[in-house]
Amino acid sequence: MVRNIAVFGSTGSIGRKVLEVVRLFPNRFSVKMLGARRNVAELYKQVKEFNTRYVYIDELGEIDNFRFNGAEIFTGVEGVRKICSIDEIDTILVAVDGYFGIYPTIEGIMNGKTVLTANKESIFIWGYEIMESAKNNNTIVIPLDSEHNTIFNLISKIGMQSINKFIITASGGPFLKKPLEELEKTTFQNAMEHPNWKMGKIVTLNSATMFNKVLEFFEAHIFFQIPFDKIEIVIHPESRIHSMAVLIDGTTWSIYYRPDMIFPIANAMFYPDIPPLIERSIPFETPVDISLNFLKPDLSKFPVLSLIKYLDNSKIQNRVILNTSNEVCIYLFERGIIKFNQIPLILEKCLKEFKTDFKFEISDKLVEEMNNVRKSIEEFILSKLV
């Protein structure tokens, strides 16, 4: 069976891996739509290669310089809505960063499409609504991220009734072996030098602070209805094991692969089948002549993990504030306005002291509300730095 897919975020690191899978298995996937924020030049190359019928672009400024082979071009929330309602598209892949990923996610679900997502922000903020909508529309949301895709696979093979708890691993990022005192003077470029993965700016910086594990902890809770006390985070510098399941018999099950996102992405795209990647000569690795280490996270070095305690039974406003504060901190840290080790302190202060009256419901007003709250949070943070 051929899957007709729409890829939001096709020019990013996850989106490019999706297209790599399509190239390997052209008889399994047909690309109907490709979408990007503003990388029109790369998007144009992709549209030309895959001859897609539909194109999405956030910013139309440069689009006149390209001819998209007669493809129909969409933009904005209404454009997302129209794309997700196209009958010939059966699978929506959400590979974008930021809160805007909620629109293709929820619109895909409401139109009965299978949704594959790597958009942490939408699951973190609106996860309860997303999973309820998927249930009501009799469709499925499959995680693309390695941690949750592993859990998804383990549950599919073992069954939730046989699992006692889950363990999510973290590489420790670029600062795992750095002395604590060095983190005060670290630069943005230092934080972008991840030892195992090549990722986008936000994901890489979040890996350095471990904020990505705060998001992923809550995502695991959302995706699989796991109680907080049944999820644990451990440091695993080698990035070969991405999650583990501790069974009721005391054994621990995991999935092993070298650090390449093609494995979880292909697994999500092929579900419920197994992708024959070895047949396509994709390099793979077995655990031979390699040591695997699992360590408890040092909260003095990664204090952002302490924020998890604020998320149990949290309101949507708190999650918006936390995620938006983190995005603002990345912006300020990149420009040298704040130091790396200030980020956890600022996030906690925003959670405790910043207030908003916005409801952040999934509607056409959401873009305005999110833009306004981001501006207010930035002003709040800068006022506290004086």
C-alpha positions in Angstrom: 0.0 0.0 0.0 1.3 3.4 -1.0 1.1 6.2 1.6 0.3 9.6 0.2 2.1 12.0 2.5 2.2 15.7 3.3 5.4 16.9 5.0 5.3 20.2 7.0 8.9 21.2 7.7 10.5 19.4 4.8 13.6 21.5 4.7 14.6 20.9 8.4 16.7 18.0 9.7 13.7 15.7 10.4 12.0 16.6 7.2 15.1 15.8 5.2 15.3 12.4 6.8 11.7 11.8 5.9 12.5 12.4 2.3 15.6 10.2 2.6 13.2 7.4 3.5 11.0 8.2 0.6 14.0 8.0 -1.8 14.9 4.6 -0.4 11.3 3.3 -0.8 9.6 5.2 -3.7 7.1 2.4 -4.1 5.8 2.8 -0.5 5.5 6.6 -0.4 4.1 9.3 -2.6 4.9 12.9 -1.6 1.8 15.1 -2.3 2.8 18.2 -0.3 6.0 19.8 0.9 6.1 22.8 3.3 8.6 25.1 4.9 8.8 28.3 6.8 11.1 30.4 4.7 13.8 28.3 3.1 12.2 28.7 -0.3 15.4 27.8 -2.3 15.6 24.3 -0.7 11.9 23.8 -0.8 12.0 24.6 -4.6 14.6 21.9 -5.1 12.5 19.4 -3.1 9.3 20.2 -5.0 11.1 19.8 -8.3 12.5 16.5 -7.3 9.3 15.0 -6.0 7.0 16.8 -8.4 4.5 17.6 -5.6 1.0 18.9 -6.4 0.8 21.1 -3.3 3.3 23.5 -1.5 3.1 25.3 1.8 5.2 28.3 2.7 5.0 30.5 5.8 6.6 33.6 4.3 5.8 34.4 0.7 8.4 37.2 0.3 10.8 35.3 -2.0 8.3 33.0 -3.6 8.0 35.0 -6.8 11.6 34.1 -7.7 10.6 30.4 -8.1 8.2 28.5 -10.3 6.9 25.5 -8.4 6.1 23.4 -11.4 2.5 24.5 -11.4 1.9 23.3 -7.8 -0.8 24.9 -5.8 0.6 27.1 -3.1 -0.9 27.5 0.4 0.1 29.8 3.3 -1.1 30.6 6.8 -3.5 28.7 9.1 -6.2 28.5 6.4 -3.6 27.0 4.0 -2.8 24.3 6.6 -6.5 23.6 7.0 -7.0 23.2 3.3 -4.0 20.9 2.8 -5.1 18.6 5.7 -8.6 18.3 4.1 -7.3 17.1 0.7 -8.7 13.6 0.2 -5.7 12.0 -1.6 -3.4 12.8 1.4 -3.7 10.1 4.1 -0.6 10.9 6.3 0.5 14.2 7.7 4.1 14.5 8.9 4.7 17.4 11.3 8.5 18.1 11.3 8.4 21.8 12.4 9.7 23.5 15.5 7.5 25.8 17.5 3.9 26.1 18.6 2.6 26.5 15.0 2.9 22.7 14.7 -0.4 22.4 16.5 -2.3 23.4 13.3 -1.2 20.6 11.0 -1.4 18.2 13.9 -4.9 19.0 15.0 -6.2 19.6 11.4 -4.7 16.3 10.3 -6.4 14.5 13.1 -9.8 16.2 12.6 -9.7 15.1 8.9 -9.0 11.5 9.9 -5.4 11.4 8.7 -2.6 9.4 10.3 -0.3 12.0 12.0 3.4 11.4 12.5 4.9 14.2 14.6 8.3 15.4 15.9 6.7 18.7 17.1 7.5 18.7 20.8 5.8 22.0 21.5 2.3 21.0 20.3 2.3 17.8 22.3 3.8 19.5 25.4 1.2 22.3 25.4 -1.9 20.8 23.8 -1.2 17.1 24.2 -4.3 16.3 26.2 -6.5 17.9 23.5 -4.6 16.2 20.7 -4.9 12.7 22.1 -8.5 13.1 22.9 -9.2 14.4 19.3 -7.3 11.4 17.9 -9.5 9.1 19.9 -12.7 10.8 18.8 -11.7 10.8 15.2 -10.6 7.2 15.2 -7.1 8.0 14.0 -3.5 7.6 15.4 -0.6 9.9 16.3 2.8 8.3 15.9 5.9 9.9 17.5 8.9 10.5 15.2 11.3 11.4 18.1 13.7 8.5 19.0 12.6 8.4 22.6 8.9 8.2 22.1 9.1 6.1 19.0 11.1 3.5 21.0 8.4 3.5 23.7 5.7 3.3 21.0 7.5 0.2 19.5 8.1 -1.4 22.9 4.4 -1.0 23.9 3.3 -2.3 20.5 5.4 -5.5 20.9 5.1 -6.1 24.7 1.8 -4.5 25.7 1.3 -1.8 28.3 0.0 -4.3 30.9 3.4 -6.0 31.1 5.4 -2.8 31.7 6.1 -1.4 35.2 8.0 1.8 34.3 9.8 3.6 31.5 13.3 5.1 31.3 14.1 7.9 28.9 17.7 8.5 28.1 19.6 11.7 27.5 23.0 12.1 25.9 24.1 14.8 28.4 24.9 17.1 25.4 28.1 18.9 25.0 28.6 19.8 28.7 28.3 16.4 30.3 32.0 16.3 31.1 32.5 20.0 31.6 33.1 21.3 35.2 30.2 23.1 36.6 32.1 26.4 37.0 32.8 26.5 33.2 29.1 26.7 32.3 28.9 30.3 33.4 31.3 31.4 30.6 30.2 29.0 27.9 29.2 30.5 24.5 26.3 29.8 22.2 28.6 28.1 19.8 29.9 25.8 22.5 26.3 24.8 23.3 25.6 24.0 19.6 28.4 21.4 19.4 26.4 18.3 20.2 28.7 15.2 20.4 26.3 12.7 18.7 23.6 14.5 16.7 23.3 17.2 14.0 20.0 18.9 14.8 18.4 22.3 14.4 19.2 25.3 16.7 16.4 25.0 19.2 16.7 21.2 19.7 20.5 21.4 20.0 20.4 24.2 22.6 17.6 22.3 24.5 19.9 19.3 24.6 22.6 21.3 26.1 20.4 22.6 28.9 18.4 19.3 29.0 15.2 21.3 28.6 14.4 18.8 25.8 14.1 16.1 28.5 11.6 18.2 30.4 9.5 18.3 27.2 10.1 14.6 26.4 9.2 13.6 30.0 5.8 15.3 29.7 5.3 14.0 26.1 5.8 10.5 27.3 3.1 11.1 29.9 0.8 12.5 27.2 1.4 10.0 24.4 1.1 6.9 26.5 -0.9 8.0 29.6 2.1 7.2 31.8 2.0 8.6 35.4 4.9 10.8 36.4 6.2 8.4 39.0 6.5 5.7 36.2 9.0 7.8 34.1 12.7 8.2 34.8 15.5 10.1 33.0 19.0 8.7 32.9 22.2 9.9 31.1 23.4 7.7 28.3 26.3 9.4 26.6 26.6 6.9 23.7 23.1 7.6 22.4 22.4 4.0 21.3 19.5 3.3 23.7 16.8 6.0 23.5 14.2 4.6 25.9 13.8 1.4 28.0 10.8 -0.4 29.5 11.1 -2.2 32.8 8.7 -5.1 32.8 6.7 -6.5 35.7 9.1 -9.5 35.8 12.1 -7.2 36.6 13.7 -7.4 33.2 14.5 -4.3 31.1 13.8 -4.1 27.4 15.3 -1.6 24.9 16.0 -1.0 21.2 19.5 -0.4 20.0 20.7 1.5 17.0 23.5 3.9 16.0 22.7 7.7 16.3 20.8 8.2 13.1 17.2 9.5 13.0 16.5 7.4 9.9 15.7 4.4 12.2 12.8 5.9 14.3 11.5 7.9 11.3 11.4 4.9 9.0 9.8 2.8 11.7 7.1 5.5 12.2 6.5 5.8 8.4 6.2 2.0 7.9 4.1 1.3 11.0 2.8 -1.4 11.6 5.4 -2.9 9.2 9.2 -3.1 9.8 11.2 -1.0 7.3 13.8 -3.2 5.4 16.6 -0.7 5.8 19.3 -3.3 5.7 18.1 -4.2 2.2 18.8 -0.6 1.2 22.4 -0.8 2.5 21.7 1.6 5.4 24.7 1.3 7.7 23.8 -0.4 11.0 25.6 -1.2 14.2 25.5 -4.0 16.7 26.7 -3.6 20.3 30.1 -5.1 19.8 33.3 -3.4 21.0 31.3 -0.5 22.5 30.6 0.3 26.1 27.2 1.6 27.2 27.0 3.8 30.2 23.9 4.8 32.2 24.2 7.5 34.8 21.9 9.5 37.1 21.6 13.1 36.0 23.5 15.7 38.1 20.8 18.2 39.0 23.5 20.8 40.0 24.7 20.7 36.3 21.3 20.3 34.8 18.9 22.1 37.2 16.3 22.6 34.4 15.2 19.0 35.1 13.9 20.2 38.5 11.2 22.0 36.6 9.4 18.7 35.9 7.8 18.8 39.3 5.8 21.8 38.2 4.2 20.0 35.3 2.1 17.3 37.0 -1.5 18.4 36.8 -0.3 21.7 35.2 -2.5 24.2 33.4 -2.0 24.9 29.7 -1.0 28.5 30.6 1.9 27.2 32.7 3.2 25.0 29.9 2.9 27.9 27.4 4.8 30.2 29.8 7.5 27.6 30.3 8.0 26.7 26.7 7.9 30.3 25.5 10.3 31.5 28.2 12.7 28.9 27.0 12.4 30.1 23.4 13.1 33.7 24.6 16.1 32.5 26.7 17.6 30.8 23.6 17.1 34.1 21.7 18.7 36.1 24.5 21.6 33.7 25.0 22.4 33.6 21.3 22.8 37.3 21.4 24.9 37.4 24.6 22.3 39.1 26.7 22.1 36.3 29.3 24.5 33.6 30.3 24.0 29.9 29.8 23.6 29.1 33.6 21.0 31.8 34.0 18.5 29.9 31.8 17.1 27.5 34.5 16.8 30.3 37.0 14.9 32.5 34.5 12.6 29.7 33.5 11.6 29.0 37.1 11.1 32.7 37.8 8.8 33.0 34.8 6.8 29.9 35.9 6.3 31.3 39.4 5.8 35.0 38.7 4.6 35.6 35.1 0.8 35.6 34.6 -1.4 35.7 31.6 -5.1 35.9 31.0 -4.9 34.2 27.6 -6.7 30.8 27.3 -4.5 29.5 24.4 -7.3 27.5 22.9 -6.7 26.0 19.4 -8.3 28.7 17.3 -7.5 31.4 14.7 -6.7 33.7 17.6 -3.9 31.5 18.9 -1.2 33.1 16.7 -1.9 36.5 18.1 -2.0 35.2 21.6 1.3 33.4 21.3 3.0 36.4 19.7 1.7 38.7 22.4 2.7 36.4 25.3 6.2 36.0 23.8 6.6 39.7 23.7 5.4 40.1 27.3 7.6 37.3 28.5 10.7 38.9 26.9 9.9 42.2 28.5 9.4 40.4 31.8 12.7 38.6 31.6 14.6 41.8 30.6 13.1 43.8 33.4 14.3 41.1 35.9 17.9 41.4 34.6 18.2 45.1 35.5 
